[in-house]
């Protein structure tokens, strides 16, 4: 007698709307190829540690020296000393009301993005999200019963949003505007006047500003970073950053969020974030010991972004490769750790970015992320990280060009 196989356990339905292809199907296939002995150049994740970068020594020491203090849970919002260090650092850059009580330390910015949207949204609420976006913003909106409404950041505008267009997307259900600056994946960094216009829209429509500034000090060729919170003043704003990128310590899982704006207006949100923080007890404690050294210590990222620095030279090599290619067009990234080129010309005819990424991996041994993974309505872009050295990225672009030339001939 055959025993009936029980049906698969159902999971949350809205998961079917969520995509995170940076670690998705292509990455799984990469794992299979590697298990078969294939050597791949994997440019899908902005993970400095896997490209030979180390967290600065003074951060490592800050943890090692006090490791024996890290056994207990901390306060749910984070170690008081770490939060005071963050508040002091942001007060210096003009953050209004920077105070340790308004700082939330999380297991990476990732956890705090989810927490903030969980604190904010009721079913059917809408969030204005950039397109392209870092896809966690869309995923966390959807999984907290909200709806991402995309404002376009078009390549022809240097991937800057159009505030007029943004305003037309606002409805009675809109609760927040997400800004990712400098942007992942486009590398755009927004000028002050543009940010002021967006702040004015948020103010007019009473929308929370959710500002992801995790790449705030990764800037090239004189690009200037403008923090949004000082421009927002008493208007509610939640600013995020952390140790993963600027301090090259992704694996430590440390991020923070700072709530600024009028005390009475942000009181409920502050309490909600505190409750959600308490429910997950606290963030990774060893990592928190490095926060003071990171935010108040020497700048170790600028030399990497300046001429002769590793990130600068790789970015330069990407720009040169795209300029030399008849198949590629690039808006040079002003900041962050990525390039987001477009495929153009004959090679772009019938182009499907997923198929291309798979073919690139199978035929040329390079893993990139298809552009449509970043919630854009076009299929001719891909993202690479700028973390490998210049020689590797030049080799990668030679392989990409070779494949595109083959496709253009077909
Ligand atoms: N926000 C952006 C724009 C990112 O690119 C990333 C990671 O790549 C994160 C947030 C998440 O970072 P964390 O490692 O702090 O969770």
Boltz pocket constraint, residues with backbone or C-beta under 6 A from the ligand:
constraints:
  - pocket:
      binder: B
      contacts: [[A, 46], [A, 107], [A, 108], [A, 109], [A, 110], [A, 111], [A, 134], [A, 180], [A, 182], [A, 184], [A, 212], [A, 214], [A, 241], [A, 242], [A, 243], [A, 244], [A, 250], [A, 253], [A, 254], [A, 255]]
      max_distance: 6.0
